[in-house]
Amino acid sequence: MTAPTISRLFSRGITRTLLTPHPPEHYVRSLGLAWSDDPTGATVVAVDRPVPDVTVLTLRLPTGVDRPVPGAALEIGVVVDGVVHRRHYSPVDAATRADRLATIAVRRHPGGVVSEYLWTEAVPGMRLLLGDPVGEISLPENRPADVLLVSGGSGITPMLAIASTLAGEGHCVKNRSGENDSRYGKAGRVAWLHYARRAEDVPFADRIRELSRAGVDVRVVATTGDPSPEGLAGHLTAEHLSNVAPWHADATVFLCGPEGLADGLADALGAERYAGVLRERFSATTGPVPDGDGGTVTHLTSGVSAHNAGTTLLEGAEAAGLNPKHGCRMGICHTCTAVRVSGATRDLRTGEVDTTPGCHVQICVSAPVGDVEIEL
């Protein structure tokens, strides 16, 4: 084989490697270099599947990367069939945890790319991509005195981090009757209502029992199964709130769960009180793209222009062969935010059209109204 032929083959191999999506360490190893500590990746150190549809992963975070504040989420990325897929998961650990480990729970979803991949493939030693922390709620540094947590399904994870942090700081000093408990040094009450189809479907049962011993009043309510020892069952009602936290009128309320749970809490609290609830959403309600919307979208960073016949900017970019960074695809995580340089876009959550030049838009819930230039 001649030298020019070898050179062409080597160049072709390097080009193919650099143009194929892989975890960061793949590129380093492909160049024959030693791999040490990837500052953008996390290592799986333990895998558990405590209930039939949940994968619990313990991750070692790289040096210089801290766990998110309690309630916030990590962006986790995996490569499936050569494509990077990103999702967000809230670590369940207390802020008082001293090591570099973070525990996340991944619930399997029908057709879910990331959840199914981690369910079937996750093993100790696996490397995962790691992005910036995100989230709509977090435990404030100035801790509220009284806290009511309300969650359903996968919403258990941010609430577990908040409850564990408060318990670890000795925050829970009052029992259900409101009397001081001298075992702890701070004044405060913490109650938690968690809803699941059946009590046995709830992961982290051991941790929940530990929280109860630390002064957090935790109630797991089965929506379809047997009542709790306190007789609570079904979906959230005002009576449930009064049972677990008769003092809730003055509490800081955190919510994470499906829309039905949010609707129940809104009915129980009333519109004015509900407006002050700190909420992490699973999904956003979006409407269809109206007939007549669409246009030519010029992706300035990549130099690609394509006609969008009436889809989101994210879907249009993917159809044009681009792979914009994104997470939830529901307008929750803000991972897909990009600058719309010119033109108009419609926010599919509200239906509002905005034309402000140089505006940041979430491309997963925004659609073009006419021609648009965007930094993608």
C-alpha positions in Angstrom: 0.0 0.0 0.0 1.5 3.4 -1.0 2.1 6.2 1.4 -0.6 8.5 -0.2 -3.2 5.6 0.1 -2.3 5.2 3.8 -2.6 8.9 4.3 -6.0 9.0 2.7 -7.3 6.1 4.7 -6.0 7.6 8.0 -7.6 11.0 7.1 -10.9 9.3 6.2 -10.9 7.4 9.5 -10.2 10.6 11.6 -13.0 12.5 9.7 -15.5 9.7 10.3 -14.6 9.6 14.0 -15.0 13.3 14.4 -18.3 13.5 12.6 -19.9 10.6 14.4 -21.6 11.5 17.8 -19.9 9.6 20.7 -19.3 10.2 24.4 -16.3 12.5 24.9 -13.9 9.8 26.0 -14.5 8.0 22.6 -12.7 10.8 20.8 -9.8 10.8 23.1 -9.3 7.0 22.9 -9.7 7.1 19.1 -6.7 9.4 18.9 -4.6 7.0 21.0 -4.5 9.1 24.1 -5.0 8.0 27.7 -8.4 8.7 29.3 -8.5 10.2 32.8 -11.3 12.2 34.2 -13.9 13.6 31.8 -15.0 17.0 33.1 -18.4 16.7 31.3 -19.2 13.0 32.2 -20.4 11.0 35.2 -19.5 7.4 36.0 -22.1 4.8 37.1 -20.9 3.2 40.3 -24.0 1.2 41.3 -27.2 0.1 39.6 -30.4 -1.1 41.4 -33.9 -1.9 40.2 -36.0 -1.8 43.4 -39.4 -1.8 41.7 -40.4 -3.2 38.3 -40.1 0.0 36.3 -37.4 2.1 38.0 -33.6 2.1 37.5 -31.7 3.7 40.4 -28.2 4.8 39.4 -25.5 6.0 41.8 -23.2 8.3 39.8 -19.7 9.6 40.6 -19.6 13.2 39.5 -16.3 14.6 38.0 -14.0 16.9 39.9 -15.4 20.4 40.0 -19.0 19.4 39.4 -21.3 19.6 42.4 -24.7 18.1 42.9 -27.5 20.4 42.0 -29.2 22.2 44.9 -32.0 20.1 46.4 -35.0 20.0 44.0 -33.0 20.8 40.8 -32.0 18.2 38.2 -28.9 16.9 36.4 -28.9 16.8 32.6 -27.9 13.2 31.7 -27.0 12.2 28.1 -26.6 8.8 26.4 -25.7 7.8 22.9 -28.2 5.5 21.2 -27.6 4.4 17.6 -25.1 7.2 17.2 -27.4 10.0 18.4 -27.1 11.8 21.7 -30.3 11.9 23.8 -30.6 14.1 26.9 -33.0 13.9 29.8 -33.2 15.5 33.2 -33.2 13.7 36.5 -33.3 15.1 40.1 -30.8 13.6 42.5 -32.5 12.3 45.6 -29.5 13.1 47.9 -29.4 15.6 50.7 -27.3 18.7 50.3 -25.4 17.5 53.4 -24.0 14.4 51.6 -20.3 14.8 51.7 -19.0 12.5 48.9 -19.0 13.1 45.1 -21.9 10.7 44.5 -25.4 11.5 43.3 -28.3 9.1 43.1 -31.0 9.4 40.4 -34.1 7.3 39.6 -35.1 6.7 36.0 -38.7 5.4 35.5 -39.3 3.4 32.3 -41.7 5.0 29.9 -43.3 3.2 26.9 -41.2 4.1 23.9 -38.8 6.1 26.0 -35.3 6.1 24.4 -33.2 7.1 27.5 -35.2 5.3 30.2 -35.4 2.0 28.2 -31.7 2.2 27.4 -30.7 2.7 31.0 -33.1 0.0 32.1 -31.5 -2.6 29.8 -27.9 -1.4 29.5 -26.9 0.4 32.7 -24.0 -1.3 34.5 -21.3 -0.1 36.9 -18.5 1.6 35.0 -20.8 3.0 32.3 -20.0 6.6 31.3 -22.9 9.1 30.9 -22.7 12.6 29.5 -23.4 15.4 32.0 -24.9 18.8 31.3 -25.7 21.8 33.4 -28.2 21.6 36.3 -31.7 22.8 35.5 -35.1 23.0 37.3 -37.9 25.2 38.2 -37.8 24.6 42.0 -35.1 24.4 44.6 -34.8 24.6 48.3 -33.9 28.3 49.1 -30.8 29.0 51.2 -33.0 30.8 53.7 -35.0 27.7 54.7 -38.8 28.2 55.2 -40.0 27.4 58.7 -42.9 25.2 57.6 -42.8 23.1 54.4 -45.4 21.0 52.7 -44.3 18.7 49.9 -46.8 17.3 47.4 -45.7 14.8 44.7 -46.8 12.0 42.5 -45.0 9.3 40.6 -41.5 10.4 39.5 -42.0 13.6 41.4 -40.7 11.7 44.4 -37.1 12.5 43.5 -36.8 16.3 44.0 -39.0 16.1 47.1 -36.8 13.4 48.5 -33.8 15.7 48.1 -35.6 18.6 49.8 -36.9 16.4 52.7 -33.6 14.7 53.2 -31.8 18.0 53.3 -34.2 19.5 55.9 -34.0 16.4 58.0 -30.2 16.3 57.8 -30.1 19.9 59.0 -32.3 19.1 62.0 -35.1 21.2 60.7 -38.0 19.1 61.8 -38.6 20.0 65.4 -42.3 19.8 65.8 -44.6 16.7 65.9 -48.1 16.5 64.5 -49.6 18.3 67.4 -47.3 21.3 67.0 -45.3 20.7 70.2 -41.6 21.4 70.2 -39.2 18.4 70.0 -36.0 19.1 71.8 -34.0 16.6 69.8 -33.5 19.2 67.0 -32.1 22.7 67.1 -34.3 24.6 64.7 -38.0 25.4 64.6 -39.9 24.0 61.6 -42.4 21.4 60.4 -42.1 19.3 57.3 -44.9 17.2 55.9 -45.0 15.2 52.6 -47.9 13.8 50.7 -46.8 11.4 47.9 -49.2 9.8 45.5 -48.7 6.5 43.7 -50.9 3.9 42.1 -49.8 1.4 44.8 -47.6 1.8 47.9 -45.4 -1.1 46.7 -44.6 0.8 43.5 -42.7 3.5 45.4 -38.9 3.3 45.3 -36.7 4.5 48.2 -38.9 2.9 50.9 -36.0 2.7 53.3 -35.1 6.3 52.9 -38.7 7.3 53.4 -38.8 5.4 56.7 -35.6 7.2 57.8 -37.2 10.5 57.1 -40.2 9.6 59.2 -37.8 8.8 62.1 -36.1 12.1 61.6 -39.3 14.1 62.1 -40.7 14.4 58.5 -44.4 13.5 58.4 -44.5 11.4 55.3 -47.7 9.9 53.9 -47.7 7.6 50.9 -51.2 7.6 49.4 -52.3 4.9 46.9 -54.6 6.2 44.2 -55.8 2.7 43.2 -54.6 0.4 46.1 -55.4 0.0 49.8 -55.7 3.0 52.0 -52.7 4.2 54.1 -52.7 3.4 57.8 -54.3 6.9 58.3 -57.1 5.9 56.0 -55.9 8.1 53.1 -56.6 6.8 49.6 -57.5 8.1 46.1 -56.5 11.5 44.7 -55.6 14.6 46.6 -58.4 16.4 48.5 -58.5 19.3 51.0 -59.1 16.6 53.7 -55.8 15.0 52.8 -54.0 18.3 53.3 -55.7 18.9 56.7 -54.8 15.4 57.8 -51.1 15.6 57.1 -50.6 19.3 57.7 -53.4 21.2 59.4 -50.9 24.2 59.5 -50.4 24.3 55.7 -52.0 27.7 55.2 -48.8 29.3 56.4 -46.4 26.8 54.8 -44.2 27.0 51.8 -45.6 24.4 49.4 -43.6 22.5 46.8 -45.3 20.5 44.1 -44.0 18.0 41.5 -46.3 15.6 39.7 -48.7 15.2 36.8 -51.4 17.6 35.8 -54.2 15.8 37.7 -52.3 16.2 40.9 -51.7 19.9 40.3 -55.4 20.3 39.5 -56.4 18.6 42.8 -54.0 20.8 44.8 -55.3 24.0 43.1 -58.9 23.0 44.0 -57.9 22.2 47.6 -55.9 25.5 48.1 -57.9 27.9 46.0 -56.5 30.0 43.1 -54.9 32.7 45.2 -53.0 30.3 47.5 -52.1 28.0 44.6 -50.5 30.9 42.8 -47.7 30.8 45.4 -46.9 27.1 45.1 -43.4 26.3 43.9 -43.8 23.8 41.1 -41.7 21.5 39.0 -43.6 20.3 36.0 -43.5 17.0 34.2 -45.1 18.4 31.0 -46.4 21.5 29.5 -49.7 21.9 27.8 -49.2 23.0 24.2 -51.6 23.6 21.4 -51.3 22.7 17.7 -49.5 24.9 15.2 -52.3 27.0 13.5 -52.9 26.6 9.8 -51.0 29.2 7.9 -48.0 29.3 10.3 -44.6 28.2 9.0 -42.0 29.7 6.8 -38.4 29.4 5.8 -36.1 29.0 8.8 -32.5 30.1 8.4 -30.2 28.3 10.9 -27.4 30.9 11.1 -24.8 28.9 13.0 -25.0 25.8 10.8 -25.8 27.7 7.6 -28.8 25.6 6.8 -32.1 27.0 5.5 -35.2 24.8 5.3 -38.9 25.3 4.9 -40.9 24.6 8.0 -44.5 23.7 7.0 -45.9 24.0 10.5 -43.9 22.2 13.2 -41.8 23.4 16.1 -38.4 24.9 15.4 -36.8 21.9 17.0 -38.7 19.4 14.8 -37.9 21.5 11.8 -34.2 21.7 12.6 -34.1 17.9 13.1 -35.9 17.4 9.7 -33.2 19.6 8.1 -30.5 17.2 9.5 -29.5 19.2 12.5 -29.2 17.9 16.1 -29.9 20.9 18.4 -29.3 20.5 22.1 -32.5 19.7 23.9 -33.9 17.9 26.9 -37.5 17.5 27.8 -39.1 18.6 24.5 -41.9 20.0 26.5 -40.7 23.6 27.4 -39.7 22.7 30.9 -36.0 22.4 31.1 -34.9 25.4 28.9 -32.0 23.3 27.4 -33.1 24.0 23.9 -33.2 27.8 24.2 -31.7 29.7 21.2 -31.6 33.3 20.0 -34.2 34.2 17.4 -32.4 37.0 15.5 -35.3 38.0 13.3 -38.8 37.0 12.4 -41.8 36.0 14.5 -42.5 32.8 16.5 -45.5 31.5 18.2 -45.3 30.1 21.8 -47.4 26.9 21.5 -48.1 27.0 25.3 -49.9 30.3 25.2 -50.5 31.0 21.5 -48.8 34.3 21.7 -46.7 35.6 18.8 -43.5 37.5 19.5 -41.3 39.5 17.0 -38.7 41.0 19.4 -35.3 40.9 17.6 -32.5 39.0 19.4 -35.0 37.2 21.7 -34.3 33.9 23.4 -36.9 31.2 22.5 -37.4 27.6 23.5 -37.4 25.9 20.1 -39.3 22.8 21.4 -42.4 24.8 22.1 -42.0 27.6 19.5 -43.1 27.5 15.8 -42.2 30.0 13.0 -44.8 32.5 11.8 -43.3 33.5 8.5 -39.6 33.5 7.8 -37.2 33.3 10.8 -33.5 33.6 11.4 -32.2 31.7 14.5 -28.8 30.9 15.9 -28.8 27.1 15.5 
